[in-house]
Amino acid sequence: MIELRGLTRHFRVGDQTVRALQDVSLTIPDGDYLALMGPSGSGKSTLLHILGCLDRPTGGMYALDGREVGSLPENELAAVRSRKIGFVFQFFHLVPRLTAAENVELPMVLAGMRPAERRARMTKALAAVGLTDRAAHRPDQLSGGQRQRVAIARATVMGPSILLADEPTGNLDRASGHEIIELLERMNGGGLTLVVVTHDPEVGQRARHILKLVDGRIASDGGSP
C-alpha cells in the first residue's frame, strides 16, 4: 500500500520557488488502478517520480508497504525501486543497439541475476506481452506498439508489485494505445497496482480511481465516472 501525508515538492528555478506539489495526501491500496490527470504543469509527473522513488519530497511523508521511504539513503532507495516498482514511459526508452530480449534482460543484468534465470524470466515476460517471435528484433525493427510491449516486459520482469506508467499511449496510434491499455489492465487484474498518468479522458475513465491535480494540489479524488 502507498500512503502519502502532507507531501510537498518545491524546486528552485533561478530566484523563484516552484511549488510542484503542495499538501498532497493520498492512499493507494494494493491492486488499485489509479489514473493521475490534470493540465500540463499540474504536478502529475512529479508525483509519479516520487511514487517511483526517482525523486524525493521536500516535505511530508511517503510510506510504501508501511515503510517510510522518502528519506531513505540512495542505496536503499535503489533497492526499493528494483524490487517493488516498474516504470513505463511515453517514449519507451529502449536501448537501440539491443534486441528485445536483451532490453528485457537489462534490469536483471544490473541486479546481478544468473544467466539461466535471466533467460527464463525474459522468455516468460515476452510471452506475456505477445512478443515471443520478436525476441531477436531491435527497437528499429519493431512498431511503436511492439516497442511499448517490450518496455512493459522489461518493467515487469523483476516481478514488481507496482507499475507506474507515464503517458503510456501518448506516442501511439489509437488502436495500438487501446491494446497497450488492455495489456496493462490484464496485469492489474492479476494483482499489480497500476498508476497511469494520462491526458486522455478515455484512458482515464477506464481506471477505478481518478486523481485530478491542479497547480500541485489535489482538485478531486474519486472513482471513475
C-alpha positions as CSV (number, residue, x, y, z in Angstrom):
1,M,0.0,0.0,0.0
2,I,1.1,3.5,-0.8
3,E,0.5,6.3,1.8
4,L,1.2,10.0,1.3
5,R,0.6,12.5,4.0
6,G,1.1,16.3,3.5
7,L,3.5,15.7,0.7
8,T,5.3,18.7,-0.9
9,R,7.9,19.1,-3.6
10,H,9.5,22.5,-4.2
11,F,12.1,23.4,-6.8
12,R,14.4,26.5,-7.1
13,V,14.5,27.9,-10.6
14,G,16.8,31.0,-10.5
15,D,15.4,33.2,-7.7
16,Q,11.9,31.6,-7.9
17,T,10.5,28.7,-5.9
18,V,8.3,26.4,-8.0
19,R,5.7,24.6,-5.8
20,A,5.2,21.5,-7.9
21,L,3.3,19.6,-5.2
22,Q,1.5,21.1,-2.2
23,D,0.0,19.2,0.7
24,V,-0.8,16.0,-1.2
25,S,-2.4,13.3,1.0
26,L,-3.3,10.0,-0.7
27,T,-3.8,6.3,-0.1
28,I,-3.4,3.8,-2.9
29,P,-4.4,0.2,-1.8
30,D,-2.6,-2.8,-3.2
31,G,-4.1,-3.8,-6.6
32,D,-5.6,-0.4,-7.2
33,Y,-5.9,1.1,-10.7
34,L,-5.3,4.9,-10.5
35,A,-5.3,7.5,-13.2
36,L,-3.4,10.7,-12.5
37,M,-5.0,13.5,-14.5
38,G,-4.8,17.3,-14.8
39,P,-3.4,20.0,-17.1
40,S,0.2,20.3,-18.1
41,G,2.3,21.6,-15.2
42,S,-0.2,20.3,-12.5
43,G,2.4,18.0,-10.8
44,K,1.4,14.7,-12.3
45,S,4.9,13.6,-13.4
46,T,6.5,15.0,-10.3
47,L,4.1,12.9,-8.2
48,L,4.8,9.8,-10.3
49,H,8.5,10.3,-9.9
50,I,8.2,10.5,-6.1
51,L,6.0,7.4,-6.1
52,G,8.7,5.6,-8.1
53,C,11.5,6.7,-5.7
54,L,13.1,8.6,-8.6
55,D,12.7,11.9,-6.7
56,R,12.4,12.9,-3.0
57,P,9.7,15.0,-1.5
58,T,10.6,18.4,0.1
59,G,8.3,17.7,3.0
60,G,5.6,15.3,4.2
61,M,5.6,11.5,4.4
62,Y,5.7,8.8,1.8
63,A,5.3,5.2,3.1
64,L,5.4,2.1,0.9
65,D,4.1,-1.1,2.4
66,G,4.3,0.5,5.9
67,R,7.9,1.7,5.5
68,E,8.8,5.4,5.2
69,V,10.9,5.7,2.0
70,G,11.1,9.4,1.3
71,S,14.2,9.9,3.4
72,L,16.0,6.5,2.7
73,P,19.7,6.6,1.7
74,E,20.1,6.3,-2.1
75,N,21.3,2.6,-2.0
76,E,18.2,1.6,-0.1
77,L,16.0,3.6,-2.3
78,A,17.5,1.9,-5.4
79,A,16.8,-1.5,-3.8
80,V,13.1,-0.5,-3.3
81,R,12.9,0.6,-7.0
82,S,14.5,-2.7,-8.1
83,R,12.2,-5.0,-6.1
84,K,8.9,-3.2,-5.9
85,I,8.4,-0.8,-8.8
86,G,8.3,-1.0,-12.6
87,F,8.2,2.0,-15.0
88,V,6.7,2.5,-18.4
89,F,7.2,5.8,-20.3
90,Q,5.7,7.5,-23.3
91,F,8.9,7.2,-25.4
92,F,9.8,3.6,-24.5
93,H,13.5,4.3,-23.5
94,L,14.7,1.1,-25.1
95,V,18.4,0.7,-25.8
96,P,18.6,0.9,-29.7
97,R,21.5,-1.5,-30.2
98,L,20.0,-4.2,-28.0
99,T,17.4,-6.8,-29.1
100,A,14.0,-7.0,-27.5
101,A,15.3,-10.0,-25.4
102,E,18.4,-8.0,-24.4
103,N,16.4,-5.0,-23.4
104,V,14.2,-7.1,-21.2
105,E,17.2,-8.8,-19.6
106,L,18.9,-5.4,-18.8
107,P,17.4,-4.8,-15.3
108,M,18.3,-8.4,-14.4
109,V,21.9,-8.0,-15.6
110,L,22.1,-4.8,-13.4
111,A,20.7,-6.8,-10.5
112,G,23.4,-9.5,-10.9
113,M,20.9,-12.3,-11.7
114,R,22.4,-15.5,-13.1
115,P,22.1,-16.0,-16.9
116,A,19.8,-19.1,-16.7
117,E,17.3,-17.3,-14.6
118,R,17.5,-14.1,-16.7
119,R,16.7,-16.1,-19.8
120,A,13.8,-17.9,-18.2
121,R,12.3,-14.7,-16.9
122,M,12.9,-12.9,-20.2
123,T,11.1,-15.6,-22.1
124,K,8.2,-15.6,-19.8
125,A,7.9,-11.7,-19.9
126,L,8.0,-11.5,-23.7
127,A,5.4,-14.3,-23.9
128,A,3.2,-12.3,-21.5
129,V,3.2,-9.4,-23.9
130,G,2.8,-11.5,-27.0
131,L,6.3,-10.9,-28.5
132,T,8.0,-14.3,-28.3
133,D,8.5,-14.1,-32.1
134,R,10.1,-10.7,-31.9
135,A,12.8,-11.5,-29.2
136,A,15.7,-11.1,-31.7
137,H,14.5,-7.8,-33.2
138,R,16.0,-4.4,-32.3
139,P,13.7,-1.5,-31.5
140,D,14.0,0.0,-35.0
141,Q,12.6,-3.3,-36.4
142,L,9.5,-3.0,-34.2
143,S,6.3,-0.9,-34.4
144,G,5.5,1.6,-31.7
145,G,3.1,-0.7,-30.1
146,Q,5.6,-3.5,-30.1
147,R,8.3,-1.3,-28.6
148,Q,5.9,-0.3,-25.8
149,R,5.2,-4.0,-25.2
150,V,8.9,-4.6,-24.8
151,A,9.1,-1.7,-22.4
152,I,6.3,-3.3,-20.4
153,A,8.0,-6.7,-20.4
154,R,11.2,-5.0,-19.1
155,A,9.3,-3.1,-16.5
156,T,7.6,-6.2,-15.1
157,V,10.4,-8.8,-15.5
158,M,11.7,-8.3,-11.9
159,G,8.2,-9.0,-10.5
160,P,7.3,-5.6,-9.1
161,S,4.1,-5.0,-7.1
162,I,3.6,-1.5,-8.6
163,L,3.7,-0.4,-12.2
164,L,3.9,3.3,-12.9
165,A,3.1,4.4,-16.5
166,D,3.7,8.0,-17.7
167,E,1.5,8.6,-20.8
168,P,2.0,5.0,-22.0
169,T,-0.3,5.6,-25.0
170,G,0.8,9.2,-25.8
171,N,3.2,8.1,-28.6
172,L,0.9,5.5,-30.2
173,D,-2.0,5.4,-32.7
174,R,-5.4,4.8,-31.2
175,A,-5.5,1.1,-32.0
176,S,-2.1,0.4,-30.5
177,G,-2.8,2.6,-27.5
178,H,-6.0,0.6,-26.8
179,E,-4.0,-2.7,-27.0
180,I,-1.4,-1.3,-24.5
181,I,-4.1,-0.2,-22.0
182,E,-5.8,-3.6,-22.2
183,L,-2.5,-5.3,-21.6
184,L,-1.8,-3.1,-18.5
185,E,-5.3,-3.8,-17.3
186,R,-4.8,-7.5,-17.6
187,M,-1.7,-7.2,-15.4
188,N,-3.7,-5.1,-12.9
189,G,-6.3,-7.8,-12.9
190,G,-3.6,-10.2,-11.8
191,G,-2.9,-8.1,-8.7
192,L,-0.4,-5.5,-9.9
193,T,-1.0,-2.0,-8.6
194,L,-1.3,0.3,-11.7
195,V,-0.8,4.1,-11.7
196,V,-1.2,5.8,-15.1
197,V,-0.5,9.4,-15.9
198,T,-2.7,10.5,-18.8
199,H,-4.2,13.5,-20.6
200,D,-6.6,11.2,-22.5
201,P,-10.0,11.2,-20.8
202,E,-10.9,7.9,-22.5
203,V,-7.9,6.3,-20.8
204,G,-8.6,8.0,-17.5
205,Q,-12.2,6.9,-17.3
206,R,-11.1,3.2,-17.5
207,A,-9.4,3.5,-14.1
208,R,-11.2,2.6,-10.9
209,H,-9.8,5.6,-9.1
210,I,-9.1,9.1,-10.7
211,L,-7.0,11.7,-9.0
212,K,-7.0,15.2,-10.6
213,L,-4.2,17.6,-9.9
214,V,-4.3,21.4,-10.4
215,D,-1.4,23.6,-9.5
216,G,0.2,20.9,-7.5
217,R,-2.8,20.2,-5.3
218,I,-5.5,17.5,-5.4
219,A,-8.5,19.1,-7.1
220,S,-10.6,15.9,-6.9
221,D,-10.1,12.3,-5.7
222,G,-12.8,9.8,-6.5
223,G,-13.9,6.8,-8.5
224,S,-14.3,6.6,-12.3
225,P,-17.4,8.4,-13.6
